Amino acid sequence: MPTVLRLRGYRFYFYANEGTEPPHIHVDKSGATAKLWLSPFRWHECHGFSPTQQRAIERMIQKHHAMLMERWNEFFG
């Protein structure tokens, strides 16, 4: 499960066996977890993140979207 980005205590990663799904990223921090589709961007599931944390995650993904997509394409081809 490659970690793609660590930022402000958040860990952004994907699972190696999920290449058949649309591009997405998992996010964990302090026991909370989420899965977000990258293209088009939308929340798939979210457990334990506050609305404030969700907005912060959205901003981080928007800022690093190109890199996240690049990493996804490099890993899953």
PyMOL Python script that loads the backbone (N, CA, C, O; Angstrom):
from pymol import cmd

cmd.read_pdbstr("""\
ATOM      1  N   MET A   1       0.845  -1.160   0.000  1.00  0.00           N
ATOM      2  CA  MET A   1       0.000   0.000   0.000  1.00  0.00           C
ATOM      3  C   MET A   1       0.894   1.228   0.000  1.00  0.00           C
ATOM      4  O   MET A   1       1.332   1.695   1.051  1.00  0.00           O
ATOM      5  N   PRO A   2       1.155   1.736  -1.178  1.00  0.00           N
ATOM      6  CA  PRO A   2       2.075   2.870  -1.306  1.00  0.00           C
ATOM      7  C   PRO A   2       1.536   4.158  -0.682  1.00  0.00           C
ATOM      8  O   PRO A   2       0.412   4.574  -0.965  1.00  0.00           O
ATOM      9  N   THR A   3       2.335   4.770   0.152  1.00  0.00           N
ATOM     10  CA  THR A   3       2.019   6.098   0.674  1.00  0.00           C
ATOM     11  C   THR A   3       2.512   7.114  -0.349  1.00  0.00           C
ATOM     12  O   THR A   3       3.679   7.104  -0.739  1.00  0.00           O
ATOM     13  N   VAL A   4       1.624   7.973  -0.769  1.00  0.00           N
ATOM     14  CA  VAL A   4       1.924   8.945  -1.820  1.00  0.00           C
ATOM     15  C   VAL A   4       2.303  10.303  -1.236  1.00  0.00           C
ATOM     16  O   VAL A   4       3.117  11.029  -1.806  1.00  0.00           O
ATOM     17  N   LEU A   5       1.699  10.641  -0.085  1.00  0.00           N
ATOM     18  CA  LEU A   5       1.903  11.966   0.486  1.00  0.00           C
ATOM     19  C   LEU A   5       1.620  11.903   1.982  1.00  0.00           C
ATOM     20  O   LEU A   5       0.677  11.246   2.423  1.00  0.00           O
ATOM     21  N   ARG A   6       2.435  12.585   2.740  1.00  0.00           N
ATOM     22  CA  ARG A   6       2.187  12.817   4.170  1.00  0.00           C
ATOM     23  C   ARG A   6       2.213  14.326   4.359  1.00  0.00           C
ATOM     24  O   ARG A   6       3.187  14.996   4.014  1.00  0.00           O
ATOM     25  N   LEU A   7       1.126  14.846   4.913  1.00  0.00           N
ATOM     26  CA  LEU A   7       1.004  16.291   5.039  1.00  0.00           C
ATOM     27  C   LEU A   7       0.139  16.617   6.254  1.00  0.00           C
ATOM     28  O   LEU A   7      -0.993  16.147   6.365  1.00  0.00           O
ATOM     29  N   ARG A   8       0.690  17.434   7.172  1.00  0.00           N
ATOM     30  CA  ARG A   8      -0.052  17.899   8.348  1.00  0.00           C
ATOM     31  C   ARG A   8      -0.678  16.747   9.141  1.00  0.00           C
ATOM     32  O   ARG A   8      -1.774  16.885   9.685  1.00  0.00           O
ATOM     33  N   GLY A   9       0.019  15.623   9.201  1.00  0.00           N
ATOM     34  CA  GLY A   9      -0.469  14.473   9.950  1.00  0.00           C
ATOM     35  C   GLY A   9      -1.389  13.555   9.178  1.00  0.00           C
ATOM     36  O   GLY A   9      -1.783  12.505   9.686  1.00  0.00           O
ATOM     37  N   TYR A  10      -1.739  13.930   7.960  1.00  0.00           N
ATOM     38  CA  TYR A  10      -2.583  13.101   7.107  1.00  0.00           C
ATOM     39  C   TYR A  10      -1.702  12.189   6.258  1.00  0.00           C
ATOM     40  O   TYR A  10      -0.647  12.604   5.777  1.00  0.00           O
ATOM     41  N   ARG A  11      -2.136  10.964   6.079  1.00  0.00           N
ATOM     42  CA  ARG A  11      -1.434  10.011   5.214  1.00  0.00           C
ATOM     43  C   ARG A  11      -2.327   9.718   4.021  1.00  0.00           C
ATOM     44  O   ARG A  11      -3.459   9.262   4.179  1.00  0.00           O
ATOM     45  N   PHE A  12      -1.808   9.984   2.814  1.00  0.00           N
ATOM     46  CA  PHE A  12      -2.523   9.750   1.564  1.00  0.00           C
ATOM     47  C   PHE A  12      -1.896   8.530   0.894  1.00  0.00           C
ATOM     48  O   PHE A  12      -0.681   8.490   0.699  1.00  0.00           O
ATOM     49  N   TYR A  13      -2.699   7.552   0.544  1.00  0.00           N
ATOM     50  CA  TYR A  13      -2.154   6.303   0.007  1.00  0.00           C
ATOM     51  C   TYR A  13      -3.203   5.596  -0.847  1.00  0.00           C
ATOM     52  O   TYR A  13      -4.373   5.979  -0.864  1.00  0.00           O
ATOM     53  N   PHE A  14      -2.761   4.559  -1.554  1.00  0.00           N
ATOM     54  CA  PHE A  14      -3.706   3.666  -2.214  1.00  0.00           C
ATOM     55  C   PHE A  14      -3.276   2.224  -1.997  1.00  0.00           C
ATOM     56  O   PHE A  14      -2.122   1.943  -1.674  1.00  0.00           O
ATOM     57  N   TYR A  15      -4.226   1.319  -2.182  1.00  0.00           N
ATOM     58  CA  TYR A  15      -3.964  -0.102  -2.038  1.00  0.00           C
ATOM     59  C   TYR A  15      -3.542  -0.672  -3.382  1.00  0.00           C
ATOM     60  O   TYR A  15      -4.107  -0.317  -4.416  1.00  0.00           O
ATOM     61  N   ALA A  16      -2.561  -1.545  -3.371  1.00  0.00           N
ATOM     62  CA  ALA A  16      -2.017  -2.097  -4.611  1.00  0.00           C
ATOM     63  C   ALA A  16      -3.024  -2.950  -5.373  1.00  0.00           C
ATOM     64  O   ALA A  16      -2.871  -3.140  -6.579  1.00  0.00           O
ATOM     65  N   ASN A  17      -4.043  -3.465  -4.706  1.00  0.00           N
ATOM     66  CA  ASN A  17      -4.997  -4.345  -5.388  1.00  0.00           C
ATOM     67  C   ASN A  17      -6.244  -3.608  -5.880  1.00  0.00           C
ATOM     68  O   ASN A  17      -7.230  -4.258  -6.229  1.00  0.00           O
ATOM     69  N   GLU A  18      -6.232  -2.301  -5.917  1.00  0.00           N
ATOM     70  CA  GLU A  18      -7.410  -1.540  -6.314  1.00  0.00           C
ATOM     71  C   GLU A  18      -7.257  -0.841  -7.659  1.00  0.00           C
ATOM     72  O   GLU A  18      -7.941   0.149  -7.922  1.00  0.00           O
ATOM     73  N   GLY A  19      -6.379  -1.336  -8.502  1.00  0.00           N
ATOM     74  CA  GLY A  19      -6.144  -0.708  -9.798  1.00  0.00           C
ATOM     75  C   GLY A  19      -7.288  -0.839 -10.775  1.00  0.00           C
ATOM     76  O   GLY A  19      -7.296  -0.162 -11.803  1.00  0.00           O
ATOM     77  N   THR A  20      -8.260  -1.698 -10.483  1.00  0.00           N
ATOM     78  CA  THR A  20      -9.403  -1.839 -11.390  1.00  0.00           C
ATOM     79  C   THR A  20     -10.487  -0.802 -11.101  1.00  0.00           C
ATOM     80  O   THR A  20     -11.421  -0.653 -11.888  1.00  0.00           O
ATOM     81  N   GLU A  21     -10.375  -0.088  -9.987  1.00  0.00           N
ATOM     82  CA  GLU A  21     -11.322   0.973  -9.655  1.00  0.00           C
ATOM     83  C   GLU A  21     -10.864   2.284 -10.289  1.00  0.00           C
ATOM     84  O   GLU A  21      -9.708   2.404 -10.694  1.00  0.00           O
ATOM     85  N   PRO A  22     -11.758   3.264 -10.377  1.00  0.00           N
ATOM     86  CA  PRO A  22     -11.332   4.580 -10.871  1.00  0.00           C
ATOM     87  C   PRO A  22     -10.239   5.150  -9.960  1.00  0.00           C
ATOM     88  O   PRO A  22     -10.135   4.745  -8.802  1.00  0.00           O
ATOM     89  N   PRO A  23      -9.431   6.075 -10.460  1.00  0.00           N
ATOM     90  CA  PRO A  23      -8.391   6.682  -9.630  1.00  0.00           C
ATOM     91  C   PRO A  23      -8.981   7.256  -8.345  1.00  0.00           C
ATOM     92  O   PRO A  23      -9.964   7.996  -8.372  1.00  0.00           O
ATOM     93  N   HIS A  24      -8.362   6.902  -7.227  1.00  0.00           N
ATOM     94  CA  HIS A  24      -8.837   7.370  -5.934  1.00  0.00           C
ATOM     95  C   HIS A  24      -7.685   7.361  -4.942  1.00  0.00           C
ATOM     96  O   HIS A  24      -6.614   6.813  -5.202  1.00  0.00           O
ATOM     97  N   ILE A  25      -7.935   7.981  -3.805  1.00  0.00           N
ATOM     98  CA  ILE A  25      -6.916   8.060  -2.757  1.00  0.00           C
ATOM     99  C   ILE A  25      -7.591   7.781  -1.419  1.00  0.00           C
ATOM    100  O   ILE A  25      -8.737   8.168  -1.190  1.00  0.00           O
ATOM    101  N   HIS A  26      -6.864   7.109  -0.549  1.00  0.00           N
ATOM    102  CA  HIS A  26      -7.295   6.880   0.825  1.00  0.00           C
ATOM    103  C   HIS A  26      -6.560   7.888   1.702  1.00  0.00           C
ATOM    104  O   HIS A  26      -5.421   8.257   1.419  1.00  0.00           O
ATOM    105  N   VAL A  27      -7.220   8.326   2.761  1.00  0.00           N
ATOM    106  CA  VAL A  27      -6.626   9.294   3.686  1.00  0.00           C
ATOM    107  C   VAL A  27      -6.891   8.818   5.111  1.00  0.00           C
ATOM    108  O   VAL A  27      -8.021   8.473   5.457  1.00  0.00           O
ATOM    109  N   ASP A  28      -5.852   8.801   5.929  1.00  0.00           N
ATOM    110  CA  ASP A  28      -5.978   8.428   7.343  1.00  0.00           C
ATOM    111  C   ASP A  28      -5.335   9.495   8.214  1.00  0.00           C
ATOM    112  O   ASP A  28      -4.356  10.135   7.831  1.00  0.00           O
ATOM    113  N   LYS A  29      -5.911   9.667   9.393  1.00  0.00           N
ATOM    114  CA  LYS A  29      -5.289  10.495  10.430  1.00  0.00           C
ATOM    115  C   LYS A  29      -5.977  10.191  11.756  1.00  0.00           C
ATOM    116  O   LYS A  29      -7.199  10.288  11.866  1.00  0.00           O
ATOM    117  N   SER A  30      -5.199   9.828  12.743  1.00  0.00           N
ATOM    118  CA  SER A  30      -5.694   9.642  14.118  1.00  0.00           C
ATOM    119  C   SER A  30      -6.931   8.754  14.192  1.00  0.00           C
ATOM    120  O   SER A  30      -7.872   9.068  14.921  1.00  0.00           O
ATOM    121  N   GLY A  31      -6.944   7.663  13.457  1.00  0.00           N
ATOM    122  CA  GLY A  31      -8.062   6.730  13.509  1.00  0.00           C
ATOM    123  C   GLY A  31      -9.203   7.034  12.565  1.00  0.00           C
ATOM    124  O   GLY A  31     -10.083   6.192  12.385  1.00  0.00           O
ATOM    125  N   ALA A  32      -9.221   8.206  11.956  1.00  0.00           N
ATOM    126  CA  ALA A  32     -10.237   8.554  10.965  1.00  0.00           C
ATOM    127  C   ALA A  32      -9.744   8.104   9.595  1.00  0.00           C
ATOM    128  O   ALA A  32      -8.539   8.039   9.354  1.00  0.00           O
ATOM    129  N   THR A  33     -10.674   7.794   8.702  1.00  0.00           N
ATOM    130  CA  THR A  33     -10.289   7.317   7.380  1.00  0.00           C
ATOM    131  C   THR A  33     -11.297   7.775   6.330  1.00  0.00           C
ATOM    132  O   THR A  33     -12.469   7.998   6.632  1.00  0.00           O
ATOM    133  N   ALA A  34     -10.823   7.909   5.100  1.00  0.00           N
ATOM    134  CA  ALA A  34     -11.697   8.317   4.004  1.00  0.00           C
ATOM    135  C   ALA A  34     -11.154   7.758   2.693  1.00  0.00           C
ATOM    136  O   ALA A  34      -9.978   7.412   2.577  1.00  0.00           O
ATOM    137  N   LYS A  35     -12.042   7.682   1.718  1.00  0.00           N
ATOM    138  CA  LYS A  35     -11.680   7.287   0.354  1.00  0.00           C
ATOM    139  C   LYS A  35     -12.338   8.302  -0.574  1.00  0.00           C
ATOM    140  O   LYS A  35     -13.538   8.563  -0.484  1.00  0.00           O
ATOM    141  N   LEU A  36     -11.525   8.872  -1.473  1.00  0.00           N
ATOM    142  CA  LEU A  36     -12.037   9.901  -2.374  1.00  0.00           C
ATOM    143  C   LEU A  36     -11.664   9.567  -3.811  1.00  0.00           C
ATOM    144  O   LEU A  36     -10.523   9.206  -4.099  1.00  0.00           O
ATOM    145  N   TRP A  37     -12.630   9.689  -4.702  1.00  0.00           N
ATOM    146  CA  TRP A  37     -12.348   9.541  -6.131  1.00  0.00           C
ATOM    147  C   TRP A  37     -11.604  10.800  -6.585  1.00  0.00           C
ATOM    148  O   TRP A  37     -11.912  11.910  -6.150  1.00  0.00           O
ATOM    149  N   LEU A  38     -10.631  10.606  -7.457  1.00  0.00           N
ATOM    150  CA  LEU A  38      -9.820  11.739  -7.926  1.00  0.00           C
ATOM    151  C   LEU A  38     -10.335  12.338  -9.224  1.00  0.00           C
ATOM    152  O   LEU A  38     -10.141  13.526  -9.478  1.00  0.00           O
ATOM    153  N   SER A  39     -10.993  11.526 -10.051  1.00  0.00           N
ATOM    154  CA  SER A  39     -11.399  12.040 -11.364  1.00  0.00           C
ATOM    155  C   SER A  39     -12.720  11.391 -11.788  1.00  0.00           C
ATOM    156  O   SER A  39     -12.718  10.246 -12.238  1.00  0.00           O
ATOM    157  N   PRO A  40     -13.830  12.089 -11.654  1.00  0.00           N
ATOM    158  CA  PRO A  40     -13.941  13.430 -11.089  1.00  0.00           C
ATOM    159  C   PRO A  40     -13.851  13.365  -9.563  1.00  0.00           C
ATOM    160  O   PRO A  40     -14.163  12.342  -8.953  1.00  0.00           O
ATOM    161  N   PHE A  41     -13.422  14.464  -8.964  1.00  0.00           N
ATOM    162  CA  PHE A  41     -13.230  14.506  -7.526  1.00  0.00           C
ATOM    163  C   PHE A  41     -14.564  14.422  -6.809  1.00  0.00           C
ATOM    164  O   PHE A  41     -15.483  15.188  -7.097  1.00  0.00           O
ATOM    165  N   ARG A  42     -14.667  13.475  -5.862  1.00  0.00           N
ATOM    166  CA  ARG A  42     -15.829  13.397  -4.981  1.00  0.00           C
ATOM    167  C   ARG A  42     -15.522  12.435  -3.844  1.00  0.00           C
ATOM    168  O   ARG A  42     -14.671  11.556  -3.977  1.00  0.00           O
ATOM    169  N   TRP A  43     -16.205  12.602  -2.751  1.00  0.00           N
ATOM    170  CA  TRP A  43     -16.044  11.727  -1.596  1.00  0.00           C
ATOM    171  C   TRP A  43     -16.732  10.404  -1.887  1.00  0.00           C
ATOM    172  O   TRP A  43     -17.856  10.380  -2.388  1.00  0.00           O
ATOM    173  N   HIS A  44     -16.060   9.308  -1.574  1.00  0.00           N
ATOM    174  CA  HIS A  44     -16.671   7.987  -1.695  1.00  0.00           C
ATOM    175  C   HIS A  44     -17.141   7.506  -0.325  1.00  0.00           C
ATOM    176  O   HIS A  44     -18.266   7.028  -0.183  1.00  0.00           O
ATOM    177  N   GLU A  45     -16.282   7.633   0.673  1.00  0.00           N
ATOM    178  CA  GLU A  45     -16.668   7.307   2.045  1.00  0.00           C
ATOM    179  C   GLU A  45     -15.806   8.101   3.014  1.00  0.00           C
ATOM    180  O   GLU A  45     -14.685   8.495   2.694  1.00  0.00           O
ATOM    181  N   CYS A  46     -16.344   8.324   4.188  1.00  0.00           N
ATOM    182  CA  CYS A  46     -15.631   9.113   5.190  1.00  0.00           C
ATOM    183  C   CYS A  46     -16.089   8.661   6.569  1.00  0.00           C
ATOM    184  O   CYS A  46     -17.285   8.612   6.856  1.00  0.00           O
ATOM    185  N   HIS A  47     -15.123   8.333   7.414  1.00  0.00           N
ATOM    186  CA  HIS A  47     -15.425   7.868   8.764  1.00  0.00           C
ATOM    187  C   HIS A  47     -14.526   8.587   9.766  1.00  0.00           C
ATOM    188  O   HIS A  47     -13.321   8.338   9.819  1.00  0.00           O
ATOM    189  N   GLY A  48     -15.112   9.469  10.552  1.00  0.00           N
ATOM    190  CA  GLY A  48     -14.393  10.079  11.653  1.00  0.00           C
ATOM    191  C   GLY A  48     -13.774  11.443  11.412  1.00  0.00           C
ATOM    192  O   GLY A  48     -13.274  12.058  12.353  1.00  0.00           O
ATOM    193  N   PHE A  49     -13.790  11.934  10.180  1.00  0.00           N
ATOM    194  CA  PHE A  49     -13.256  13.269   9.933  1.00  0.00           C
ATOM    195  C   PHE A  49     -14.351  14.309  10.149  1.00  0.00           C
ATOM    196  O   PHE A  49     -15.488  14.132   9.711  1.00  0.00           O
ATOM    197  N   SER A  50     -13.994  15.389  10.827  1.00  0.00           N
ATOM    198  CA  SER A  50     -14.932  16.493  11.045  1.00  0.00           C
ATOM    199  C   SER A  50     -15.112  17.269   9.738  1.00  0.00           C
ATOM    200  O   SER A  50     -14.302  17.127   8.822  1.00  0.00           O
ATOM    201  N   PRO A  51     -16.156  18.082   9.643  1.00  0.00           N
ATOM    202  CA  PRO A  51     -16.308  18.926   8.453  1.00  0.00           C
ATOM    203  C   PRO A  51     -15.083  19.808   8.197  1.00  0.00           C
ATOM    204  O   PRO A  51     -14.700  20.016   7.046  1.00  0.00           O
ATOM    205  N   THR A  52     -14.473  20.322   9.255  1.00  0.00           N
ATOM    206  CA  THR A  52     -13.262  21.139   9.093  1.00  0.00           C
ATOM    207  C   THR A  52     -12.127  20.321   8.498  1.00  0.00           C
ATOM    208  O   THR A  52     -11.419  20.791   7.607  1.00  0.00           O
ATOM    209  N   GLN A  53     -11.955  19.105   8.987  1.00  0.00           N
ATOM    210  CA  GLN A  53     -10.915  18.228   8.436  1.00  0.00           C
ATOM    211  C   GLN A  53     -11.237  17.855   6.993  1.00  0.00           C
ATOM    212  O   GLN A  53     -10.333  17.773   6.162  1.00  0.00           O
ATOM    213  N   GLN A  54     -12.493  17.630   6.690  1.00  0.00           N
ATOM    214  CA  GLN A  54     -12.880  17.295   5.321  1.00  0.00           C
ATOM    215  C   GLN A  54     -12.525  18.430   4.360  1.00  0.00           C
ATOM    216  O   GLN A  54     -12.028  18.184   3.261  1.00  0.00           O
ATOM    217  N   ARG A  55     -12.775  19.644   4.767  1.00  0.00           N
ATOM    218  CA  ARG A  55     -12.418  20.788   3.912  1.00  0.00           C
ATOM    219  C   ARG A  55     -10.903  20.877   3.741  1.00  0.00           C
ATOM    220  O   ARG A  55     -10.418  21.185   2.653  1.00  0.00           O
ATOM    221  N   ALA A  56     -10.160  20.609   4.804  1.00  0.00           N
ATOM    222  CA  ALA A  56      -8.693  20.629   4.719  1.00  0.00           C
ATOM    223  C   ALA A  56      -8.204  19.539   3.760  1.00  0.00           C
ATOM    224  O   ALA A  56      -7.300  19.777   2.960  1.00  0.00           O
ATOM    225  N   ILE A  57      -8.789  18.367   3.838  1.00  0.00           N
ATOM    226  CA  ILE A  57      -8.423  17.274   2.930  1.00  0.00           C
ATOM    227  C   ILE A  57      -8.714  17.675   1.488  1.00  0.00           C
ATOM    228  O   ILE A  57      -7.885  17.457   0.605  1.00  0.00           O
ATOM    229  N   GLU A  58      -9.871  18.252   1.246  1.00  0.00           N
ATOM    230  CA  GLU A  58     -10.226  18.695  -0.107  1.00  0.00           C
ATOM    231  C   GLU A  58      -9.200  19.683  -0.639  1.00  0.00           C
ATOM    232  O   GLU A  58      -8.780  19.579  -1.792  1.00  0.00           O
ATOM    233  N   ARG A  59      -8.791  20.644   0.191  1.00  0.00           N
ATOM    234  CA  ARG A  59      -7.797  21.631  -0.257  1.00  0.00           C
ATOM    235  C   ARG A  59      -6.460  20.963  -0.569  1.00  0.00           C
ATOM    236  O   ARG A  59      -5.818  21.297  -1.565  1.00  0.00           O
ATOM    237  N   MET A  60      -6.038  20.018   0.280  1.00  0.00           N
ATOM    238  CA  MET A  60      -4.770  19.324   0.038  1.00  0.00           C
ATOM    239  C   MET A  60      -4.832  18.513  -1.252  1.00  0.00           C
ATOM    240  O   MET A  60      -3.871  18.498  -2.022  1.00  0.00           O
ATOM    241  N   ILE A  61      -5.948  17.843  -1.489  1.00  0.00           N
ATOM    242  CA  ILE A  61      -6.082  17.056  -2.724  1.00  0.00           C
ATOM    243  C   ILE A  61      -6.106  17.976  -3.934  1.00  0.00           C
ATOM    244  O   ILE A  61      -5.474  17.674  -4.946  1.00  0.00           O
ATOM    245  N   GLN A  62      -6.818  19.086  -3.852  1.00  0.00           N
ATOM    246  CA  GLN A  62      -6.840  20.028  -4.970  1.00  0.00           C
ATOM    247  C   GLN A  62      -5.440  20.545  -5.261  1.00  0.00           C
ATOM    248  O   GLN A  62      -5.042  20.644  -6.421  1.00  0.00           O
ATOM    249  N   LYS A  63      -4.695  20.871  -4.221  1.00  0.00           N
ATOM    250  CA  LYS A  63      -3.344  21.408  -4.403  1.00  0.00           C
ATOM    251  C   LYS A  63      -2.406  20.378  -5.021  1.00  0.00           C
ATOM    252  O   LYS A  63      -1.538  20.733  -5.818  1.00  0.00           O
ATOM    253  N   HIS A  64      -2.570  19.121  -4.669  1.00  0.00           N
ATOM    254  CA  HIS A  64      -1.653  18.065  -5.107  1.00  0.00           C
ATOM    255  C   HIS A  64      -2.295  17.107  -6.113  1.00  0.00           C
ATOM    256  O   HIS A  64      -1.779  16.014  -6.350  1.00  0.00           O
ATOM    257  N   HIS A  65      -3.416  17.515  -6.701  1.00  0.00           N
ATOM    258  CA  HIS A  65      -4.172  16.629  -7.593  1.00  0.00           C
ATOM    259  C   HIS A  65      -3.325  16.081  -8.741  1.00  0.00           C
ATOM    260  O   HIS A  65      -3.368  14.882  -9.016  1.00  0.00           O
ATOM    261  N   ALA A  66      -2.570  16.925  -9.402  1.00  0.00           N
ATOM    262  CA  ALA A  66      -1.761  16.471 -10.546  1.00  0.00           C
ATOM    263  C   ALA A  66      -0.755  15.409 -10.113  1.00  0.00           C
ATOM    264  O   ALA A  66      -0.576  14.405 -10.804  1.00  0.00           O
ATOM    265  N   MET A  67      -0.106  15.621  -8.988  1.00  0.00           N
ATOM    266  CA  MET A  67       0.864  14.650  -8.496  1.00  0.00           C
ATOM    267  C   MET A  67       0.185  13.340  -8.106  1.00  0.00           C
ATOM    268  O   MET A  67       0.710  12.264  -8.393  1.00  0.00           O
ATOM    269  N   LEU A  68      -0.976  13.419  -7.454  1.00  0.00           N
ATOM    270  CA  LEU A  68      -1.694  12.212  -7.059  1.00  0.00           C
ATOM    271  C   LEU A  68      -2.101  11.397  -8.283  1.00  0.00           C
ATOM    272  O   LEU A  68      -1.970  10.173  -8.289  1.00  0.00           O
ATOM    273  N   MET A  69      -2.591  12.068  -9.309  1.00  0.00           N
ATOM    274  CA  MET A  69      -2.968  11.373 -10.545  1.00  0.00           C
ATOM    275  C   MET A  69      -1.736  10.764 -11.218  1.00  0.00           C
ATOM    276  O   MET A  69      -1.794   9.644 -11.726  1.00  0.00           O
ATOM    277  N   GLU A  70      -0.641  11.491 -11.221  1.00  0.00           N
ATOM    278  CA  GLU A  70       0.592  10.991 -11.804  1.00  0.00           C
ATOM    279  C   GLU A  70       1.047   9.718 -11.082  1.00  0.00           C
ATOM    280  O   GLU A  70       1.403   8.730 -11.723  1.00  0.00           O
ATOM    281  N   ARG A  71       1.032   9.748  -9.761  1.00  0.00           N
ATOM    282  CA  ARG A  71       1.446   8.575  -8.972  1.00  0.00           C
ATOM    283  C   ARG A  71       0.527   7.387  -9.233  1.00  0.00           C
ATOM    284  O   ARG A  71       0.982   6.250  -9.353  1.00  0.00           O
ATOM    285  N   TRP A  72      -0.780   7.667  -9.318  1.00  0.00           N
ATOM    286  CA  TRP A  72      -1.750   6.598  -9.607  1.00  0.00           C
ATOM    287  C   TRP A  72      -1.417   5.960 -10.955  1.00  0.00           C
ATOM    288  O   TRP A  72      -1.343   4.737 -11.068  1.00  0.00           O
ATOM    289  N   ASN A  73      -1.219   6.788 -11.966  1.00  0.00           N
ATOM    290  CA  ASN A  73      -0.929   6.269 -13.304  1.00  0.00           C
ATOM    291  C   ASN A  73       0.408   5.550 -13.369  1.00  0.00           C
ATOM    292  O   ASN A  73       0.535   4.552 -14.078  1.00  0.00           O
ATOM    293  N   GLU A  74       1.397   6.032 -12.650  1.00  0.00           N
ATOM    294  CA  GLU A  74       2.698   5.342 -12.606  1.00  0.00           C
ATOM    295  C   GLU A  74       2.562   3.964 -11.979  1.00  0.00           C
ATOM    296  O   GLU A  74       3.132   2.993 -12.478  1.00  0.00           O
ATOM    297  N   PHE A  75       1.815   3.875 -10.895  1.00  0.00           N
ATOM    298  CA  PHE A  75       1.719   2.622 -10.159  1.00  0.00           C
ATOM    299  C   PHE A  75       0.825   1.612 -10.873  1.00  0.00           C
ATOM    300  O   PHE A  75       1.171   0.435 -10.967  1.00  0.00           O
ATOM    301  N   PHE A  76      -0.326   2.067 -11.377  1.00  0.00           N
ATOM    302  CA  PHE A  76      -1.274   1.137 -11.967  1.00  0.00           C
ATOM    303  C   PHE A  76      -1.166   1.045 -13.493  1.00  0.00           C
ATOM    304  O   PHE A  76      -1.778   0.178 -14.116  1.00  0.00           O
ATOM    305  N   GLY A  77      -0.381   1.949 -14.081  1.00  0.00           N
ATOM    306  CA  GLY A  77      -0.141   1.889 -15.523  1.00  0.00           C
ATOM    307  C   GLY A  77      -1.359   2.167 -16.315  1.00  0.00           C
ATOM    308  O   GLY A  77      -1.313   2.153 -17.545  1.00  0.00           O
TER     309      GLY A  77
END
""", "prot")
cmd.dss("prot")
cmd.show_as("cartoon", "prot")
cmd.util.cbc("prot")
cmd.orient("prot")
